[in-house]
Amino acid sequence: QVQLVESGGGLVQAGGSLRLSCTASGRTSSNYAMEWFRQAPGKGRLFVASISWSGDYTYYADFAKGRFTISRDNAKNTVYLQMNSLKPEDTAVYYCKANVGAGYWGQGTQVTVSS
């Protein structure tokens, strides 16, 4: 079992920045990749970014490239999503996912970008 808790969401103006955090507890001794997804109102859940256990490999959705940066601190069991140059269309609930076993999700954190 892995428990994930996201934080760092909030209301920001277009062009602003936010840093989301996702802290894991429970089965933290396993090596696993982490991912961020987002879900806008009335839309499906979309992949945003992923990072390998070592942090050496990252992958981004096209809309996140150049604006978002995923990183992790394994000593703190935490993965981050730095989001810059935010746009109103980035408004969504952001979820982190641990790629271990069947996969574990956090409860999500709301990001609202005003125009």
N, CA, C and O atoms as a Tinker XYZ file with bonds, in Angstrom:
   460  protein
     1  N      0.847000   -1.203000    0.000000    73     2
     2  CA     0.000000    0.000000    0.000000    64     1     3
     3  C      0.875000    1.242000    0.000000    63     2     4     5
     4  O      1.886000    1.320000    0.698000    81     3
     5  N      0.461000    2.196000   -0.793000    73     3     6
     6  CA     1.127000    3.498000   -0.839000    64     5     7
     7  C      0.054000    4.560000   -0.652000    63     6     8     9
     8  O     -0.967000    4.553000   -1.339000    81     7
     9  N      0.288000    5.455000    0.265000    73     7    10
    10  CA    -0.620000    6.586000    0.448000    64     9    11
    11  C      0.061000    7.832000   -0.104000    63    10    12    13
    12  O      1.233000    8.092000    0.169000    81    11
    13  N     -0.688000    8.588000   -0.878000    73    11    14
    14  CA    -0.152000    9.793000   -1.517000    64    13    15
    15  C     -0.978000   10.999000   -1.100000    63    14    16    17
    16  O     -2.208000   10.948000   -1.089000    81    15
    17  N     -0.302000   12.069000   -0.761000    73    15    18
    18  CA    -0.987000   13.302000   -0.385000    64    17    19
    19  C     -0.409000   14.449000   -1.202000    63    18    20    21
    20  O      0.775000   14.769000   -1.102000    81    19
    21  N     -1.270000   15.062000   -2.014000    73    19    22
    22  CA    -0.848000   16.213000   -2.820000    64    21    23
    23  C     -1.106000   17.500000   -2.051000    63    22    24    25
    24  O     -1.994000   17.569000   -1.201000    81    23
    25  N     -0.325000   18.502000   -2.363000    73    23    26
    26  CA    -0.514000   19.833000   -1.786000    64    25    27
    27  C      0.085000   20.869000   -2.729000    63    26    28    29
    28  O      0.784000   20.533000   -3.685000    81    27
    29  N     -0.203000   22.127000   -2.441000    73    27    30
    30  CA     0.396000   23.202000   -3.219000    64    29    31
    31  C     -0.526000   23.846000   -4.236000    63    30    32    33
    32  O     -0.154000   24.833000   -4.870000    81    31
    33  N     -1.720000   23.303000   -4.402000    73    31    34
    34  CA    -2.652000   23.912000   -5.332000    64    33    35
    35  C     -3.182000   25.226000   -4.805000    63    34    36    37
    36  O     -2.930000   25.602000   -3.660000    81    35
    37  N     -3.923000   25.920000   -5.654000    73    35    38
    38  CA    -4.497000   27.191000   -5.232000    64    37    39
    39  C     -4.948000   28.001000   -6.422000    63    38    40    41
    40  O     -5.049000   27.502000   -7.543000    81    39
    41  N     -5.221000   29.275000   -6.147000    73    39    42
    42  CA    -5.667000   30.213000   -7.173000    64    41    43
    43  C     -4.501000   31.107000   -7.564000    63    42    44    45
    44  O     -3.834000   31.686000   -6.706000    81    43
    45  N     -4.262000   31.214000   -8.855000    73    43    46
    46  CA    -3.158000   32.032000   -9.343000    64    45    47
    47  C     -3.605000   32.729000  -10.619000    63    46    48    49
    48  O     -4.452000   32.219000  -11.353000    81    47
    49  N     -3.036000   33.890000  -10.875000    73    47    50
    50  CA    -3.348000   34.600000  -12.107000    64    49    51
    51  C     -2.589000   33.995000  -13.277000    63    50    52    53
    52  O     -1.539000   33.378000  -13.099000    81    51
    53  N     -3.122000   34.176000  -14.457000    73    51    54
    54  CA    -2.443000   33.711000  -15.663000    64    53    55
    55  C     -1.035000   34.295000  -15.714000    63    54    56    57
    56  O     -0.823000   35.473000  -15.426000    81    55
    57  N     -0.088000   33.454000  -16.083000    73    55    58
    58  CA     1.308000   33.853000  -16.107000    64    57    59
    59  C      2.058000   33.546000  -14.830000    63    58    60    61
    60  O      3.286000   33.628000  -14.785000    81    59
    61  N      1.321000   33.194000  -13.793000    73    59    62
    62  CA     1.932000   32.900000  -12.500000    64    61    63
    63  C      2.466000   31.484000  -12.414000    63    62    64    65
    64  O      2.457000   30.733000  -13.389000    81    63
    65  N      2.933000   31.137000  -11.219000    73    63    66
    66  CA     3.557000   29.833000  -10.987000    64    65    67
    67  C      2.998000   29.189000   -9.728000    63    66    68    69
    68  O      2.545000   29.866000   -8.805000    81    67
    69  N      3.043000   27.882000   -9.719000    73    67    70
    70  CA     2.725000   27.087000   -8.546000    64    69    71
    71  C      3.658000   25.896000   -8.515000    63    70    72    73
    72  O      4.109000   25.421000   -9.557000    81    71
    73  N      3.950000   25.411000   -7.309000    73    71    74
    74  CA     4.676000   24.158000   -7.172000    64    73    75
    75  C      3.824000   23.188000   -6.374000    63    74    76    77
    76  O      3.484000   23.430000   -5.216000    81    75
    77  N      3.494000   22.098000   -7.019000    73    75    78
    78  CA     2.734000   21.040000   -6.361000    64    77    79
    79  C      3.692000   20.023000   -5.748000    63    78    80    81
    80  O      4.773000   19.761000   -6.274000    81    79
    81  N      3.267000   19.465000   -4.630000    73    79    82
    82  CA     4.032000   18.416000   -3.967000    64    81    83
    83  C      3.157000   17.189000   -3.784000    63    82    84    85
    84  O      1.940000   17.294000   -3.639000    81    83
    85  N      3.785000   16.040000   -3.794000    73    83    86
    86  CA     3.091000   14.781000   -3.548000    64    85    87
    87  C      3.999000   13.941000   -2.657000    63    86    88    89
    88  O      5.084000   13.530000   -3.067000    81    87
    89  N      3.545000   13.697000   -1.449000    73    87    90
    90  CA     4.346000   12.947000   -0.483000    64    89    91
    91  C      3.765000   11.564000   -0.273000    63    90    92    93
    92  O      2.566000   11.398000   -0.053000    81    91
    93  N      4.643000   10.577000   -0.347000    73    91    94
    94  CA     4.234000    9.183000   -0.224000    64    93    95
    95  C      4.540000    8.650000    1.163000    63    94    96    97
    96  O      5.513000    9.048000    1.804000    81    95
    97  N      3.692000    7.747000    1.605000    73    95    98
    98  CA     3.935000    7.014000    2.839000    64    97    99
    99  C      3.482000    5.583000    2.625000    63    98   100   101
   100  O      2.773000    5.278000    1.666000    81    99
   101  N      3.897000    4.713000    3.525000    73    99   102
   102  CA     3.562000    3.300000    3.373000    64   101   103
   103  C      4.706000    2.573000    2.698000    63   102   104   105
   104  O      5.812000    2.509000    3.235000    81   103
   105  N      4.444000    2.028000    1.528000    73   103   106
   106  CA     5.430000    1.213000    0.803000    64   105   107
   107  C      6.415000    2.118000    0.070000    63   106   108   109
   108  O      6.397000    2.204000   -1.158000    81   107
   109  N      7.263000    2.782000    0.825000    73   107   110
   110  CA     8.179000    3.721000    0.197000    64   109   111
   111  C      9.551000    3.118000   -0.042000    63   110   112   113
   112  O     10.443000    3.792000   -0.557000    81   111
   113  N      9.729000    1.857000    0.327000    73   111   114
   114  CA    11.035000    1.235000    0.123000    64   113   115
   115  C     11.203000    0.707000   -1.289000    63   114   116   117
   116  O     12.319000    0.404000   -1.710000    81   115
   117  N     10.104000    0.593000   -2.027000    73   115   118
   118  CA    10.191000    0.109000   -3.404000    64   117   119
   119  C     10.588000    1.239000   -4.334000    63   118   120   121
   120  O     10.306000    2.412000   -4.093000    81   119
   121  N     11.252000    0.839000   -5.403000    73   119   122
   122  CA    11.633000    1.824000   -6.404000    64   121   123
   123  C     10.532000    1.897000   -7.451000    63   122   124   125
   124  O     10.227000    0.901000   -8.106000    81   123
   125  N      9.939000    3.070000   -7.609000    73   123   126
   126  CA     8.899000    3.177000   -8.615000    64   125   127
   127  C      8.859000    4.577000   -9.200000    63   126   128   129
   128  O      9.243000    5.564000   -8.572000    81   127
   129  N      8.376000    4.612000  -10.427000    73   127   130
   130  CA     8.203000    5.890000  -11.102000    64   129   131
   131  C      6.972000    6.592000  -10.542000    63   130   132   133
   132  O      6.093000    5.963000   -9.952000    81   131
   133  N      6.926000    7.892000  -10.735000    73   131   134
   134  CA     5.790000    8.696000  -10.299000    64   133   135
   135  C      5.279000    9.511000  -11.471000    63   134   136   137
   136  O      6.032000    9.877000  -12.373000    81   135
   137  N      3.993000    9.786000  -11.439000    73   135   138
   138  CA     3.378000   10.545000  -12.521000    64   137   139
   139  C      2.442000   11.612000  -11.951000    63   138   140   141
   140  O      1.933000   11.488000  -10.837000    81   139
   141  N      2.237000   12.640000  -12.728000    73   139   142
   142  CA     1.201000   13.639000  -12.458000    64   141   143
   143  C      0.166000   13.576000  -13.586000    63   142   144   145
   144  O      0.501000   13.449000  -14.764000    81   143
   145  N     -1.088000   13.670000  -13.185000    73   143   146
   146  CA    -2.210000   13.755000  -14.110000    64   145   147
   147  C     -3.048000   14.967000  -13.717000    63   146   148   149
   148  O     -2.879000   15.534000  -12.637000    81   147
   149  N     -3.949000   15.350000  -14.608000    73   147   150
   150  CA    -4.886000   16.398000  -14.239000    64   149   151
   151  C     -6.246000   16.106000  -14.860000    63   150   152   153
   152  O     -6.362000   15.418000  -15.875000    81   151
   153  N     -7.261000   16.651000  -14.219000    73   151   154
   154  CA    -8.622000   16.462000  -14.703000    64   153   155
   155  C     -9.388000   17.768000  -14.576000    63   154   156   157
   156  O     -9.630000   18.254000  -13.471000    81   155
   157  N     -9.764000   18.329000  -15.716000    73   155   158
   158  CA   -10.548000   19.548000  -15.753000    64   157   159
   159  C    -12.026000   19.183000  -15.612000    63   158   160   161
   160  O    -12.405000   18.042000  -15.875000    81   159
   161  N    -12.852000   20.126000  -15.206000    73   159   162
   162  CA   -14.286000   19.853000  -15.046000    64   161   163
   163  C    -14.903000   19.313000  -16.332000    63   162   164   165
   164  O    -14.759000   19.906000  -17.401000    81   163
   165  N    -15.587000   18.189000  -16.215000    73   163   166
   166  CA   -16.265000   17.610000  -17.368000    64   165   167
   167  C    -15.353000   16.920000  -18.354000    63   166   168   169
   168  O    -15.801000   16.496000  -19.420000    81   167
   169  N    -14.074000   16.799000  -18.018000    73   167   170
   170  CA   -13.107000   16.182000  -18.932000    64   169   171
   171  C    -12.496000   14.933000  -18.305000    63   170   172   173
   172  O    -12.627000   14.687000  -17.106000    81   171
   173  N    -11.836000   14.164000  -19.138000    73   171   174
   174  CA   -11.146000   12.980000  -18.640000    64   173   175
   175  C     -9.832000   13.330000  -17.976000    63   174   176   177
   176  O     -9.350000   14.458000  -18.071000    81   175
   177  N     -9.264000   12.351000  -17.305000    73   175   178
   178  CA    -7.979000   12.558000  -16.633000    64   177   179
   179  C     -6.856000   12.451000  -17.658000    63   178   180   181
   180  O     -6.780000   11.477000  -18.408000    81   179
   181  N     -5.983000   13.459000  -17.687000    73   179   182
   182  CA    -4.903000   13.523000  -18.671000    64   181   183
   183  C     -3.534000   13.386000  -18.019000    63   182   184   185
   184  O     -3.295000   13.897000  -16.925000    81   183
   185  N     -2.658000   12.698000  -18.700000    73   183   186
   186  CA    -1.267000   12.592000  -18.268000    64   185   187
   187  C     -0.594000   13.956000  -18.391000    63   186   188   189
   188  O     -0.799000   14.672000  -19.371000    81   187
   189  N      0.210000   14.309000  -17.387000    73   187   190
   190  CA     0.956000   15.566000  -17.415000    64   189   191
   191  C      2.455000   15.316000  -17.524000    63   190   192   193
   192  O      3.118000   15.850000  -18.414000    81   191
   193  N      2.988000   14.496000  -16.608000    73   191   194
   194  CA     4.430000   14.274000  -16.585000    64   193   195
   195  C      4.739000   13.034000  -15.766000    63   194   196   197
   196  O      3.949000   12.611000  -14.923000    81   195
   197  N      5.916000   12.454000  -16.034000    73   195   198
   198  CA     6.372000   11.304000  -15.268000    64   197   199
   199  C      7.853000   11.434000  -14.988000    63   198   200   201
   200  O      8.577000   12.159000  -15.669000    81   199
   201  N      8.285000   10.708000  -13.962000    73   199   202
   202  CA     9.696000   10.718000  -13.588000    64   201   203
   203  C     10.078000    9.337000  -13.088000    63   202   204   205
   204  O      9.324000    8.701000  -12.351000    81   203
   205  N     11.250000    8.882000  -13.492000    73   203   206
   206  CA    11.732000    7.577000  -13.058000    64   205   207
   207  C     12.158000    7.625000  -11.599000    63   206   208   209
   208  O     12.254000    8.697000  -11.002000    81   207
   209  N     12.411000    6.453000  -11.036000    73   207   210
   210  CA    12.838000    6.385000   -9.643000    64   209   211
   211  C     14.096000    7.216000   -9.388000    63   210   212   213
   212  O     14.191000    7.944000   -8.400000    81   211
   213  N     15.047000    7.088000  -10.294000    73   211   214
   214  CA    16.322000    7.793000  -10.117000    64   213   215
   215  C     16.204000    9.276000  -10.413000    63   214   216   217
   216  O     17.052000   10.068000  -10.003000    81   215
   217  N     15.150000    9.652000  -11.126000    73   215   218
   218  CA    15.020000   11.040000  -11.544000    64   217   219
   219  C     15.737000   11.336000  -12.846000    63   218   220   221
   220  O     15.688000   12.456000  -13.353000    81   219
   221  N     16.411000   10.313000  -13.391000    73   219   222
   222  CA    17.193000   10.529000  -14.606000    64   221   223
   223  C     16.311000   10.668000  -15.843000    63   222   224   225
   224  O     16.714000   11.276000  -16.835000    81   223
   225  N     15.127000   10.114000  -15.781000    73   223   226
   226  CA    14.259000   10.124000  -16.954000    64   225   227
   227  C     12.949000   10.826000  -16.609000    63   226   228   229
   228  O     12.284000   10.508000  -15.623000    81   227
   229  N     12.608000   11.781000  -17.451000    73   227   230
   230  CA    11.337000   12.493000  -17.311000    64   229   231
   231  C     10.642000   12.533000  -18.653000    63   230   232   233
   232  O     11.276000   12.453000  -19.705000    81   231
   233  N      9.336000   12.658000  -18.598000    73   231   234
   234  CA     8.540000   12.699000  -19.830000    64   233   235
   235  C      7.363000   13.628000  -19.587000    63   234   236   237
   236  O      6.779000   13.640000  -18.503000    81   235
   237  N      7.017000   14.414000  -20.617000    73   235   238
   238  CA     5.973000   15.421000  -20.463000    64   237   239
   239  C      4.945000   15.342000  -21.584000    63   238   240   241
   240  O      5.262000   14.998000  -22.722000    81   239
   241  N      3.725000   15.665000  -21.236000    73   239   242
   242  CA     2.725000   15.887000  -22.270000    64   241   243
   243  C      3.120000   17.141000  -23.034000    63   242   244   245
   244  O      3.820000   18.010000  -22.513000    81   243
   245  N      2.663000   17.221000  -24.273000    73   243   246
   246  CA     3.045000   18.363000  -25.108000    64   245   247
   247  C      2.684000   19.692000  -24.450000    63   246   248   249
   248  O      3.455000   20.649000  -24.529000    81   247
   249  N      1.533000   19.761000  -23.807000    73   247   250
   250  CA     1.105000   21.036000  -23.231000    64   249   251
   251  C      1.959000   21.437000  -22.036000    63   250   252   253
   252  O      1.952000   22.600000  -21.631000    81   251
   253  N      2.692000   20.487000  -21.471000    73   251   254
   254  CA     3.504000   20.772000  -20.287000    64   253   255
   255  C      4.962000   21.098000  -20.643000    63   254   256   257
   256  O      5.680000   21.691000  -19.838000    81   255
   257  N      5.385000   20.718000  -21.821000    73   255   258
   258  CA     6.779000   20.919000  -22.202000    64   257   259
   259  C      7.151000   22.397000  -22.203000    63   258   260   261
   260  O      6.443000   23.231000  -22.768000    81   259
   261  N      8.264000   22.701000  -21.566000    73   259   262
   262  CA     8.739000   24.068000  -21.523000    64   261   263
   263  C      8.136000   24.916000  -20.424000    63   262   264   265
   264  O      8.646000   25.999000  -20.136000    81   263
   265  N      7.058000   24.449000  -19.799000    73   263   266
   266  CA     6.418000   25.217000  -18.728000    64   265   267
   267  C      6.429000   24.484000  -17.388000    63   266   268   269
   268  O      6.546000   25.112000  -16.336000    81   267
   269  N      6.309000   23.158000  -17.427000    73   267   270
   270  CA     6.239000   22.355000  -16.202000    64   269   271
   271  C      7.532000   21.566000  -16.038000    63   270   272   273
   272  O      8.154000   21.152000  -17.016000    81   271
   273  N      7.922000   21.368000  -14.788000    73   271   274
   274  CA     9.093000   20.554000  -14.490000    64   273   275
   275  C      8.755000   19.598000  -13.352000    63   274   276   277
   276  O      8.313000   20.018000  -12.282000    81   275
   277  N      8.969000   18.306000  -13.599000    73   275   278
   278  CA     8.761000   17.298000  -12.574000    64   277   279
   279  C     10.099000   16.957000  -11.949000    63   278   280   281
   280  O     11.113000   16.876000  -12.643000    81   279
   281  N     10.104000   16.760000  -10.650000    73   279   282
   282  CA    11.333000   16.386000   -9.951000    64   281   283
   283  C     10.943000   15.575000   -8.718000    63   282   284   285
   284  O      9.768000   15.504000   -8.358000    81   283
   285  N     11.932000   14.969000   -8.080000    73   283   286
   286  CA    11.636000   14.179000   -6.890000    64   285   287
   287  C     12.790000   14.227000   -5.913000    63   286   288   289
   288  O     13.945000   14.422000   -6.293000    81   287
   289  N     12.454000   14.045000   -4.642000    73   287   290
   290  CA    13.426000   13.946000   -3.571000    64   289   291
   291  C     13.104000   12.656000   -2.837000    63   290   292   293
   292  O     12.211000   12.622000   -1.990000    81   291
   293  N     13.829000   11.600000   -3.160000    73   291   294
   294  CA    13.512000   10.295000   -2.589000    64   293   295
   295  C     13.774000   10.250000   -1.082000    63   294   296   297
   296  O     13.152000    9.461000   -0.371000    81   295
   297  N     14.671000   11.073000   -0.599000    73   295   298
   298  CA    14.913000   11.115000    0.841000    64   297   299
   299  C     13.689000   11.630000    1.598000    63   298   300   301
   300  O     13.482000   11.310000    2.768000    81   299
   301  N     12.883000   12.436000    0.901000    73   299   302
   302  CA    11.661000   12.986000    1.504000    64   301   303
   303  C     10.406000   12.281000    0.986000    63   302   304   305
   304  O      9.288000   12.656000    1.339000    81   303
   305  N     10.598000   11.259000    0.148000    73   303   306
   306  CA     9.461000   10.540000   -0.446000    64   305   307
   307  C      8.486000   11.493000   -1.117000    63   306   308   309
   308  O      7.271000   11.331000   -1.009000    81   307
   309  N      9.018000   12.471000   -1.797000    73   307   310
   310  CA     8.185000   13.526000   -2.369000    64   309   311
   311  C      8.530000   13.762000   -3.828000    63   310   312   313
   312  O      9.700000   13.769000   -4.210000    81   311
   313  N      7.518000   13.953000   -4.624000    73   311   314
   314  CA     7.669000   14.349000   -6.022000    64   313   315
   315  C      7.021000   15.720000   -6.175000    63   314   316   317
   316  O      6.028000   16.034000   -5.518000    81   315
   317  N      7.600000   16.520000   -7.050000    73   315   318
   318  CA     7.155000   17.892000   -7.243000    64   317   319
   319  C      6.736000   18.125000   -8.690000    63   318   320   321
   320  O      7.180000   17.430000   -9.605000    81   319
   321  N      5.879000   19.111000   -8.871000    73   319   322
   322  CA     5.549000   19.588000  -10.208000    64   321   323
   323  C      5.596000   21.118000  -10.157000    63   322   324   325
   324  O      4.698000   21.769000   -9.622000    81   323
   325  N      6.665000   21.666000  -10.727000    73   323   326
   326  CA     6.792000   23.115000  -10.832000    64   325   327
   327  C      6.076000   23.564000  -12.095000    63   326   328   329
   328  O      6.393000   23.111000  -13.195000    81   327
   329  N      5.123000   24.445000  -11.930000    73   327   330
   330  CA     4.323000   24.905000  -13.068000    64   329   331
   331  C      4.511000   26.409000  -13.232000    63   330   332   333
   332  O      4.185000   27.191000  -12.339000    81   331
   333  N      5.034000   26.790000  -14.370000    73   331   334
   334  CA     5.276000   28.203000  -14.685000    64   333   335
   335  C      4.419000   28.626000  -15.872000    63   334   336   337
   336  O      3.884000   27.789000  -16.598000    81   335
   337  N      4.298000   29.925000  -16.054000    73   335   338
   338  CA     3.543000   30.483000  -17.178000    64   337   339
   339  C      2.163000   29.846000  -17.271000    63   338   340   341
   340  O      1.739000   29.421000  -18.345000    81   339
   341  N      1.479000   29.784000  -16.162000    73   339   342
   342  CA     0.195000   29.106000  -16.116000    64   341   343
   343  C     -0.850000   29.829000  -16.951000    63   342   344   345
   344  O     -0.848000   31.055000  -17.070000    81   343
   345  N     -1.745000   29.028000  -17.526000    73   343   346
   346  CA    -2.810000   29.529000  -18.387000    64   345   347
   347  C     -4.157000   29.115000  -17.796000    63   346   348   349
   348  O     -4.227000   28.151000  -17.034000    81   347
   349  N     -5.208000   29.824000  -18.135000    73   347   350
   350  CA    -6.533000   29.426000  -17.624000    64   349   351
   351  C     -6.878000   27.988000  -17.960000    63   350   352   353
   352  O     -7.564000   27.323000  -17.184000    81   351
   353  N     -6.421000   27.498000  -19.096000    73   351   354
   354  CA    -6.708000   26.119000  -19.484000    64   353   355
   355  C     -5.948000   25.084000  -18.656000    63   354   356   357
   356  O     -6.176000   23.883000  -18.805000    81   355
   357  N     -5.060000   25.536000  -17.798000    73   355   358
   358  CA    -4.389000   24.627000  -16.865000    64   357   359
   359  C     -5.241000   24.364000  -15.630000    63   358   360   361
   360  O     -4.883000   23.541000  -14.788000    81   359
   361  N     -6.358000   25.055000  -15.522000    73   359   362
   362  CA    -7.259000   24.848000  -14.396000    64   361   363
   363  C     -7.756000   23.406000  -14.361000    63   362   364   365
   364  O     -8.331000   22.913000  -15.332000    81   363
   365  N     -7.529000   22.742000  -13.243000    73   363   366
   366  CA    -7.882000   21.324000  -13.114000    64   365   367
   367  C     -7.559000   20.860000  -11.703000    63   366   368   369
   368  O     -6.924000   21.570000  -10.923000    81   367
   369  N     -8.009000   19.659000  -11.397000    73   367   370
   370  CA    -7.530000   18.964000  -10.211000    64   369   371
   371  C     -6.317000   18.153000  -10.648000    63   370   372   373
   372  O     -6.381000   17.400000  -11.620000    81   371
   373  N     -5.228000   18.308000   -9.934000    73   371   374
   374  CA    -3.989000   17.617000  -10.255000    64   373   375
   375  C     -3.789000   16.455000   -9.288000    63   374   376   377
   376  O     -3.900000   16.603000   -8.071000    81   375
   377  N     -3.487000   15.287000   -9.876000    73   375   378
   378  CA    -3.306000   14.067000   -9.115000    64   377   379
   379  C     -1.907000   13.505000   -9.332000    63   378   380   381
   380  O     -1.359000   13.592000  -10.430000    81   379
   381  N     -1.338000   12.933000   -8.291000    73   379   382
   382  CA    -0.115000   12.175000   -8.489000    64   381   383
   383  C     -0.445000   10.689000   -8.416000    63   382   384   385
   384  O     -1.423000   10.269000   -7.797000    81   383
   385  N      0.394000    9.926000   -9.061000    73   383   386
   386  CA     0.202000    8.480000   -9.125000    64   385   387
   387  C      1.539000    7.788000   -8.920000    63   386   388   389
   388  O      2.555000    8.196000   -9.482000    81   387
   389  N      1.525000    6.734000   -8.106000    73   387   390
   390  CA     2.698000    5.899000   -7.904000    64   389   391
   391  C      2.562000    4.670000   -8.785000    63   390   392   393
   392  O      1.570000    3.946000   -8.694000    81   391
   393  N      3.548000    4.430000   -9.634000    73   391   394
   394  CA     3.509000    3.284000  -10.540000    64   393   395
   395  C      4.134000    2.064000   -9.868000    63   394   396   397
   396  O      5.251000    1.653000  -10.183000    81   395
   397  N      3.389000    1.517000   -8.956000    73   395   398
   398  CA     3.797000    0.299000   -8.265000    64   397   399
   399  C      2.551000   -0.529000   -8.044000    63   398   400   401
   400  O      1.493000   -0.004000   -7.696000    81   399
   401  N      2.686000   -1.835000   -8.251000    73   399   402
   402  CA     1.515000   -2.682000   -8.112000    64   401   403
   403  C      0.435000   -2.255000   -9.096000    63   402   404   405
   404  O      0.710000   -2.032000  -10.275000    81   403
   405  N     -0.778000   -2.144000   -8.609000    73   403   406
   406  CA    -1.905000   -1.737000   -9.450000    64   405   407
   407  C     -1.940000   -0.220000   -9.671000    63   406   408   409
   408  O     -2.776000    0.286000  -10.420000    81   407
   409  N     -1.045000    0.481000   -9.026000    73   407   410
   410  CA    -1.033000    1.944000   -9.120000    64   409   411
   411  C     -1.810000    2.566000   -7.979000    63   410   412   413
   412  O     -2.878000    2.083000   -7.603000    81   411
   413  N     -1.275000    3.627000   -7.437000    73   411   414
   414  CA    -1.921000    4.323000   -6.322000    64   413   415
   415  C     -2.054000    5.800000   -6.664000    63   414   416   417
   416  O     -1.157000    6.409000   -7.247000    81   415
   417  N     -3.202000    6.360000   -6.281000    73   415   418
   418  CA    -3.502000    7.750000   -6.585000    64   417   419
   419  C     -3.659000    8.548000   -5.305000    63   418   420   421
   420  O     -4.080000    8.028000   -4.272000    81   419
   421  N     -3.311000    9.821000   -5.398000    73   419   422
   422  CA    -3.613000   10.737000   -4.321000    64   421   423
   423  C     -5.028000   11.265000   -4.481000    63   422   424   425
   424  O     -5.750000   10.889000   -5.404000    81   423
   425  N     -5.412000   12.151000   -3.558000    73   423   426
   426  CA    -6.781000   12.674000   -3.566000    64   425   427
   427  C     -6.938000   13.876000   -4.479000    63   426   428   429
   428  O     -8.058000   14.295000   -4.771000    81   427
   429  N     -5.826000   14.430000   -4.928000    73   427   430
   430  CA    -5.861000   15.557000   -5.840000    64   429   431
   431  C     -5.758000   16.897000   -5.140000    63   430   432   433
   432  O     -6.107000   17.037000   -3.968000    81   431
   433  N     -5.274000   17.871000   -5.880000    73   431   434
   434  CA    -5.203000   19.248000   -5.388000    64   433   435
   435  C     -5.685000   20.176000   -6.501000    63   434   436   437
   436  O     -5.295000   20.028000   -7.659000    81   435
   437  N     -6.532000   21.126000   -6.138000    73   435   438
   438  CA    -7.153000   22.001000   -7.130000    64   437   439
   439  C     -6.212000   23.128000   -7.540000    63   438   440   441
   440  O     -5.623000   23.802000   -6.695000    81   439
   441  N     -6.086000   23.314000   -8.818000    73   439   442
   442  CA    -5.340000   24.446000   -9.377000    64   441   443
   443  C     -6.318000   25.264000  -10.208000    63   442   444   445
   444  O     -6.959000   24.745000  -11.122000    81   443
   445  N     -6.425000   26.543000   -9.884000    73   443   446
   446  CA    -7.312000   27.439000  -10.624000    64   445   447
   447  C     -6.505000   28.619000  -11.121000    63   446   448   449
   448  O     -5.868000   29.325000  -10.340000    81   447
   449  N     -6.536000   28.827000  -12.430000    73   447   450
   450  CA    -5.797000   29.912000  -13.051000    64   449   451
   451  C     -6.796000   30.918000  -13.598000    63   450   452   453
   452  O     -7.595000   30.596000  -14.477000    81   451
   453  N     -6.748000   32.124000  -13.083000    73   451   454
   454  CA    -7.677000   33.162000  -13.528000    64   453   455
   455  C     -7.064000   33.968000  -14.665000    63   454   456   457
   456  O     -5.849000   34.149000  -14.742000    81   455
   457  N     -7.934000   34.443000  -15.540000    73   455   458
   458  CA    -7.449000   35.206000  -16.713000    64   457   459
   459  C     -7.368000   36.691000  -16.395000    63   458   460
   460  O     -6.984000   37.487000  -17.252000    81   459
